[in-house]
């Protein structure tokens, strides 16, 4: 089953007689299980899409289904099985972490045992009775995750959970998301931190200017974008080495005193054979793989260069006004 299904989603806002398109015909299907990365530069429409999924913003057109239920008609049932963090978590700094969670639990009729379980899951049991104002940013993010886990949800929807964290905090969140997915949940996480996503997610979708420009496993996305592995090799005389490699039909470019051969690992023997034949002995040879970051920057280059204006202009007030109005 797909836990999130989006079909032709459009969302636009009008501000001072100007209409801004935040999401532009988005199609997306998120399968159950694992960590799903929802990627895009700031202003690409990630948060607006999440708001539409959770019923915080009303779609201009198109349809959304959450855990098999239509949004907004079936939202009550779907939200009961979903935990979410959207933008900055709302916490009471003069209350302890445990008190924050107990307050939220009482609102949903959840007992204190769930509070203890959530604190243990995110590794905050030892600091649960400290005031939140004394928490580090990483601890606050973990407390927000604990709040999202109170309902023991099937699906977690997290908007930039590692935003503003130092490397240690990012690692904490990354390990926690993987652990939650390994326990059988689906984690849908939006981010623009590519290294974290590449090492955490099972599947990804890349947004640019409100449209999905790539979707699939990390390897699939890289492959479909036209990238492939290359071989980096060093020899004493790069010019002679390059001529020898081109003579056997290999594509070569110079790179900081080394040679980049545009070929897969299966051609490593061909590379070494050609170089040995020209008396060029290899001092370094390694496989060089294009990363998700390379593909991301290529696919979103127009928006990153400012040629496509940021679409995510709406404030939470806009969203609330639409829901109640």
C-alpha angles and dihedrals in degrees: 000000000000110000092201125030121180122182123187095332115188124179126175134167131208117217123171092343091309120114117214120196110217100170120024116195099319120188118187139158119190114195123218117266134033133038117308116197118213104196137186143122119272109289096025094119102262098128093041090053091050090050090053091049091052096042094249090120129031116234116241088218140338129058139273129197122192118195089342094308124113117245123261099004096055097030097113093063095040095048091052087065096041133080118199145181114194118185117317112005114241108233133161105240095198092056127073122254090252092050091051091053094044090053092051091044093053090053090059095038093250121152128236093256089070089054091055092046092051093049090050092048093055094040098247101118093108092051099035094109096049119101113263091232087068093054122106118238090258091053091050090052090051090049089052089052089050088054090051089051097053093096092049088238128202090216132038119198111193125182111206096328092175096046111136095004124135118236092271091051091048090053091050092052093043093052091046093052091050091048092050091050092047087055089063103266127125114237116198107190129179118206147145093207099104101185091055093048094047092054095042111036132083093197135011141196121200120211126199123177092343096310132103107241099175137010137176139065115336091254092048093049092050092047095047091050087065098254126132139176121278135196121239113206135176126204135165095256111032093184093056090043093052092051091050093051094046089050089065093047101263122140111235138179131184116246123180095318093320134090124242111207114198097223138104126255090267088070095055091102091053090052095051092043093053093047094047089051088059092047090251108137117203116243095175134015125170139156113252115203125196110238135223087252091060091053093043093053092048096048095045098037096114093055093042090051090054095249091119112047121232109271101193098087099131121111126212087257089063090052095048091047091054095047095051096034 
